[in-house]
Amino acid sequence: MIATLAFYLAIATAVSAALVGGILFAFSTFIMPALARRPAAQAAAAMQAINETVYTPWVMVPFVGTGFALLALTAMAWLGAAPALGAPLHVSGATGLYVCGCILLTGTRNVPMNEHLATLEPTSDEAARYWPHYGSRWTAWNHLRTAACLLA
């Protein structure tokens, strides 16, 4: 019973991590480059709108749920409850990649930048100065988050 649960949880977790990685991949490959081509006021306003709408169950359940599912799989692997998961270190590696590379980076790098951007009036001089810094740094951190999700 536990082995079957672990099998389906592993499949769901792999799909979910790939889904989250795909969302982040979209930002790295075409959303942020498209915003970079727009004037700072337009780009900042668009990103503010994105950041206001991202907190939905459609995004947050896979984003956070994948971390919890990986932690559960890691516990199962270390307890020997699901031998089909493979070596506990492999599962732990995937968990570490996702939790640290996706969730932790998001909370410590991208979210604080989003919160600062949210305080700015998009047409202000401060937003015009901040946007190039925001766009390049946010995207660099996002590349790491994308890789972590897809590797996990």
Backbone bond lengths (Angstrom), bond angles and torsions (degrees), N, CA, C in turn:
res aa  C-N    CA-C-N  psi(-1)  N-CA   C-N-CA  omega(-1)  CA-C   N-CA-C  phi
1 M - - - 1.451 - - 1.529 111.33 -
2 I 1.338 117.55 -48.83 1.467 121.24 179.39 1.530 109.50 -64.91
3 A 1.321 116.78 -40.00 1.464 120.10 -179.63 1.516 110.91 -62.91
4 T 1.320 117.47 -39.90 1.471 121.49 178.27 1.523 110.26 -66.46
5 L 1.318 115.83 -43.83 1.469 119.94 176.99 1.527 110.26 -59.70
6 A 1.316 116.89 -45.00 1.465 121.07 179.77 1.525 110.98 -61.79
7 F 1.329 116.79 -39.60 1.463 120.83 179.46 1.530 110.70 -60.46
8 Y 1.339 116.34 -50.94 1.463 119.51 -178.93 1.530 112.08 -69.13
9 L 1.303 117.00 -35.19 1.464 120.55 176.66 1.529 110.43 -65.40
10 A 1.330 117.08 -38.51 1.469 120.84 178.03 1.525 110.70 -64.16
11 I 1.321 117.37 -41.92 1.467 120.77 177.52 1.524 110.36 -63.92
12 A 1.326 116.47 -48.11 1.468 120.06 -180.00 1.526 111.43 -61.23
13 T 1.315 116.18 -38.79 1.461 120.52 -179.59 1.525 111.15 -67.91
14 A 1.317 116.89 -41.13 1.468 119.94 178.39 1.525 110.65 -63.54
15 V 1.313 116.53 -43.43 1.466 120.41 178.76 1.522 110.26 -64.60
16 S 1.318 116.79 -43.65 1.461 121.36 -178.83 1.532 111.84 -65.22
17 A 1.333 116.94 -43.25 1.471 119.83 177.82 1.528 110.52 -63.01
18 A 1.329 116.33 -38.80 1.468 119.87 177.71 1.529 110.61 -67.34
19 L 1.328 117.31 -37.89 1.464 121.14 177.76 1.527 110.74 -62.47
20 V 1.326 116.51 -48.39 1.467 120.56 178.52 1.533 109.55 -62.50
21 G 1.328 116.68 -43.85 1.463 120.43 177.17 1.517 111.48 -59.67
22 G 1.326 116.78 -37.39 1.467 120.60 178.59 1.519 112.52 -65.89
23 I 1.330 116.09 -40.10 1.470 119.63 176.25 1.529 109.69 -60.87
24 L 1.327 115.72 -47.78 1.466 120.10 -179.51 1.525 111.25 -65.86
25 F 1.326 116.76 -37.18 1.462 121.82 176.97 1.528 110.56 -59.57
26 A 1.334 116.25 -41.16 1.466 120.09 178.20 1.525 110.92 -60.08
27 F 1.329 116.55 -41.66 1.462 119.31 178.14 1.522 110.88 -63.85
28 S 1.322 117.58 -43.94 1.461 120.28 -177.95 1.516 113.56 -67.99
29 T 1.322 116.74 -35.03 1.464 119.05 -170.93 1.520 115.54 -95.37
30 F 1.335 117.94 -28.73 1.464 115.41 179.53 1.524 115.65 -142.06
31 I 1.319 119.69 -26.18 1.464 118.75 -179.42 1.523 110.97 -71.71
32 M 1.334 117.59 -54.33 1.465 119.57 -179.62 1.530 111.91 -66.08
33 P 1.345 119.93 -40.19 1.466 118.20 174.90 1.542 112.71 -60.86
34 A 1.331 116.82 -36.07 1.463 119.36 177.59 1.519 110.75 -66.78
35 L 1.331 116.82 -42.39 1.463 119.72 178.52 1.529 111.08 -64.81
36 A 1.322 116.71 -34.42 1.474 120.67 179.95 1.527 111.31 -64.88
37 R 1.311 117.27 -21.41 1.469 121.18 179.96 1.524 112.43 -85.53
38 R 1.311 117.00 -6.75 1.452 121.70 -178.66 1.526 109.71 -97.94
39 P 1.316 118.05 157.85 1.469 120.01 173.03 1.538 109.72 -57.41
40 A 1.309 115.84 150.38 1.471 121.24 -175.15 1.519 112.50 -53.66
41 A 1.309 118.75 -42.04 1.466 121.02 -178.03 1.528 110.86 -62.93
42 Q 1.316 116.89 -42.29 1.465 120.13 179.06 1.526 110.96 -68.32
43 A 1.318 116.13 -43.35 1.468 120.36 -179.03 1.525 110.75 -64.04
44 A 1.327 116.87 -45.64 1.466 121.09 -179.80 1.526 110.46 -62.48
45 A 1.323 117.09 -43.36 1.469 120.41 179.59 1.532 110.41 -63.95
46 A 1.317 117.15 -41.85 1.465 120.25 179.49 1.530 110.87 -64.37
47 M 1.329 117.01 -43.21 1.464 119.83 -179.28 1.518 110.74 -68.27
48 Q 1.317 117.33 -35.96 1.460 119.87 175.47 1.531 110.17 -61.01
49 A 1.327 116.91 -41.74 1.463 120.71 178.84 1.524 111.00 -64.86
50 I 1.320 116.87 -41.32 1.468 120.64 177.10 1.521 109.74 -61.20
51 N 1.325 116.88 -47.75 1.462 120.94 -177.94 1.529 112.22 -64.00
52 E 1.315 117.42 -29.08 1.463 120.76 178.07 1.525 111.93 -74.50
53 T 1.310 117.55 -25.18 1.465 120.67 -174.82 1.527 114.06 -104.34
54 V 1.307 118.40 -4.17 1.465 120.51 -175.13 1.526 113.11 -74.23
55 Y 1.305 117.52 -24.51 1.469 121.01 -175.16 1.524 111.22 -81.72
56 T 1.324 115.21 70.86 1.459 122.51 176.53 1.526 108.07 -121.82
57 P 1.327 117.21 159.28 1.466 118.83 176.32 1.529 112.72 -58.09
58 W 1.333 117.35 -31.06 1.472 120.79 -178.91 1.523 111.92 -62.67
59 V 1.315 116.72 -27.03 1.466 120.88 178.48 1.529 110.99 -101.79
60 M 1.307 116.87 -45.49 1.461 119.95 -172.04 1.530 113.90 -72.10
61 V 1.329 118.09 -34.84 1.476 119.25 179.05 1.526 110.77 -62.67
62 P 1.337 119.22 -50.71 1.477 117.19 176.66 1.534 112.03 -64.06
63 F 1.325 117.58 -40.08 1.459 121.06 -176.86 1.529 111.65 -60.89
64 V 1.324 117.21 -54.02 1.462 121.61 -177.60 1.528 110.96 -82.69
65 G 1.321 116.51 -40.61 1.454 120.91 -177.88 1.520 113.33 -59.62
66 T 1.324 116.93 -34.94 1.463 120.23 177.80 1.519 110.60 -61.75
67 G 1.313 116.92 -40.58 1.463 120.25 178.20 1.518 111.80 -61.99
68 F 1.346 116.46 -45.80 1.464 119.86 179.08 1.534 111.14 -65.29
69 A 1.325 116.65 -41.02 1.465 120.05 179.57 1.525 110.68 -63.47
70 L 1.325 116.72 -40.90 1.466 119.61 178.21 1.525 111.47 -65.61
71 L 1.315 117.29 -37.79 1.468 119.91 176.37 1.531 110.58 -63.35
72 A 1.328 117.21 -40.15 1.465 120.85 177.79 1.527 110.61 -65.32
73 L 1.330 116.91 -42.86 1.464 120.49 178.16 1.525 111.49 -63.42
74 T 1.322 116.19 -38.52 1.466 120.00 178.02 1.524 110.49 -62.66
75 A 1.327 116.84 -44.46 1.466 120.27 177.94 1.527 110.54 -60.99
76 M 1.335 117.03 -44.01 1.465 120.54 178.78 1.522 111.31 -61.08
77 A 1.341 115.89 -42.30 1.464 119.87 -178.63 1.528 110.55 -64.81
78 W 1.334 117.04 -45.04 1.467 120.11 -178.81 1.523 112.21 -68.73
79 L 1.319 117.43 -29.78 1.461 120.77 178.73 1.529 111.92 -83.20
80 G 1.328 116.31 -5.57 1.462 120.13 -179.86 1.511 113.11 73.05
81 A 1.321 117.34 16.64 1.459 121.43 -177.11 1.521 113.21 -76.56
82 A 1.318 117.51 -15.96 1.459 120.88 -177.42 1.522 108.95 -143.68
83 P 1.338 117.65 80.52 1.466 120.75 -176.96 1.531 113.71 -57.98
84 A 1.319 117.21 -26.03 1.463 119.89 -178.59 1.528 112.11 -66.62
85 L 1.335 117.93 -16.23 1.468 120.52 178.17 1.519 111.70 -67.84
86 G 1.327 116.86 -20.05 1.457 119.89 -178.38 1.510 111.10 93.07
87 A 1.314 114.82 -163.83 1.465 120.59 -176.83 1.528 110.42 -63.61
88 P 1.329 116.71 134.63 1.476 119.80 179.62 1.522 112.71 -56.23
89 L 1.333 117.06 -31.37 1.470 118.66 179.54 1.527 111.92 -65.96
90 H 1.339 117.53 -33.26 1.467 119.56 177.82 1.527 110.84 -65.76
91 V 1.319 115.08 -45.03 1.463 119.21 179.00 1.526 109.93 -65.62
92 S 1.322 116.44 -40.12 1.466 120.39 178.42 1.524 110.93 -63.64
93 G 1.318 116.71 -37.15 1.470 120.49 178.19 1.514 111.53 -64.02
94 A 1.332 116.19 -44.21 1.468 119.68 177.96 1.522 110.25 -63.25
95 T 1.325 116.34 -41.44 1.462 120.49 179.03 1.530 110.69 -63.15
96 G 1.322 116.56 -45.96 1.463 120.24 178.85 1.514 112.38 -61.51
97 L 1.328 116.27 -43.04 1.464 119.66 177.80 1.521 111.25 -59.05
98 Y 1.316 115.97 -47.77 1.459 118.83 -176.34 1.527 111.67 -70.43
99 V 1.328 116.42 -50.20 1.466 119.29 -175.22 1.532 111.00 -65.06
100 C 1.338 116.72 -46.51 1.468 119.44 -178.92 1.523 112.00 -78.87
101 G 1.324 116.20 -45.50 1.464 120.25 -173.70 1.505 114.89 -78.53
102 C 1.312 117.11 -22.72 1.465 119.20 179.69 1.531 110.67 -109.51
103 I 1.312 117.01 -62.59 1.467 120.10 -174.42 1.526 111.98 -68.40
104 L 1.332 117.40 -49.83 1.469 120.16 -177.47 1.533 111.54 -65.48
105 L 1.333 117.27 -45.34 1.471 118.97 177.56 1.521 111.48 -61.32
106 T 1.303 116.84 -40.25 1.465 119.84 178.75 1.524 110.31 -59.78
107 G 1.327 115.83 -48.29 1.460 120.18 -176.68 1.513 114.81 -70.23
108 T 1.328 116.68 -29.74 1.470 119.02 -176.28 1.526 113.85 -100.61
109 R 1.298 118.40 -17.33 1.470 120.74 -177.57 1.530 112.03 -118.86
110 N 1.317 117.66 -64.48 1.461 120.37 -172.00 1.527 113.05 -70.28
111 V 1.329 117.68 -44.36 1.469 119.82 -178.53 1.532 111.71 -62.71
112 P 1.338 120.28 -46.67 1.469 117.89 177.30 1.533 113.15 -58.86
113 M 1.314 116.50 -36.32 1.466 118.79 177.07 1.525 110.17 -66.78
114 N 1.334 116.96 -40.26 1.467 120.85 177.30 1.524 111.11 -62.95
115 E 1.327 115.64 -40.98 1.466 119.52 -179.91 1.523 111.48 -64.88
116 H 1.334 116.83 -38.69 1.461 119.02 177.19 1.527 110.59 -67.02
117 L 1.320 116.45 -43.43 1.469 120.24 178.31 1.529 110.51 -58.47
118 A 1.331 117.07 -37.61 1.460 121.17 -178.73 1.524 112.71 -63.57
119 T 1.325 117.46 -23.00 1.467 120.60 -178.83 1.522 112.41 -82.64
120 L 1.322 116.84 -9.53 1.462 120.21 -174.24 1.519 111.94 -97.61
121 E 1.316 115.04 141.64 1.459 120.65 170.86 1.539 105.82 -76.11
122 P 1.340 118.71 122.23 1.460 120.34 -174.08 1.532 115.20 -54.40
123 T 1.325 117.12 -29.75 1.466 119.64 -178.33 1.528 113.52 -89.88
124 S 1.328 117.11 2.79 1.470 120.33 -177.58 1.526 111.50 -77.65
125 D 1.331 114.91 159.94 1.468 120.65 175.56 1.527 110.44 -63.57
126 E 1.328 116.37 -36.30 1.464 119.91 179.65 1.535 110.96 -63.00
127 A 1.335 116.74 -41.91 1.471 120.17 177.16 1.527 110.65 -64.43
128 A 1.329 116.39 -39.28 1.472 120.20 178.80 1.527 110.96 -62.93
129 R 1.333 116.96 -36.98 1.472 120.77 177.51 1.527 111.71 -74.92
130 Y 1.337 116.44 -36.75 1.462 120.74 -175.37 1.528 112.69 -76.81
131 W 1.321 117.63 -34.59 1.462 120.28 -172.43 1.540 113.88 -55.44
132 P 1.330 121.03 -48.28 1.476 118.57 -179.46 1.530 112.57 -60.01
133 H 1.334 116.71 -41.10 1.470 121.55 176.50 1.524 109.65 -63.43
134 Y 1.316 116.46 -48.05 1.457 122.06 -179.65 1.530 110.22 -57.91
135 G 1.315 116.35 -53.25 1.460 120.37 -175.28 1.515 113.47 -58.63
136 S 1.324 116.89 -45.59 1.469 119.15 -176.97 1.529 111.43 -72.52
137 R 1.311 118.00 -43.57 1.476 120.17 -179.24 1.520 111.97 -71.65
138 W 1.323 117.30 -42.19 1.449 121.13 179.45 1.524 109.53 -59.54
139 T 1.324 115.91 -43.63 1.462 120.15 -178.89 1.524 111.62 -68.20
140 A 1.318 118.68 -38.39 1.467 120.74 177.54 1.528 110.35 -61.20
141 W 1.326 117.50 -45.43 1.465 120.02 176.97 1.520 110.31 -64.52
142 N 1.321 116.58 -36.20 1.458 120.26 -179.97 1.527 111.47 -65.52
143 H 1.322 117.50 -35.97 1.478 119.92 175.91 1.526 109.81 -57.55
144 L 1.329 116.76 -43.57 1.477 120.55 179.53 1.529 111.13 -65.78
145 R 1.325 116.73 -40.91 1.462 119.35 177.85 1.521 111.02 -62.92
146 T 1.307 116.46 -41.69 1.463 121.03 179.40 1.525 110.49 -61.00
147 A 1.312 116.82 -48.59 1.464 120.58 179.98 1.521 110.97 -60.91
148 A 1.323 117.35 -42.95 1.463 121.10 -179.54 1.532 111.16 -60.54
149 C 1.314 116.53 -44.73 1.468 120.21 179.81 1.523 111.22 -62.80
150 L 1.303 116.04 -47.58 1.465 119.52 -176.32 1.516 112.17 -69.71
151 L 1.334 117.50 -34.22 1.471 120.00 176.27 1.527 111.60 -72.20
152 A 1.326 116.14 -33.75 1.480 118.73 179.62 1.519 109.57 -64.40
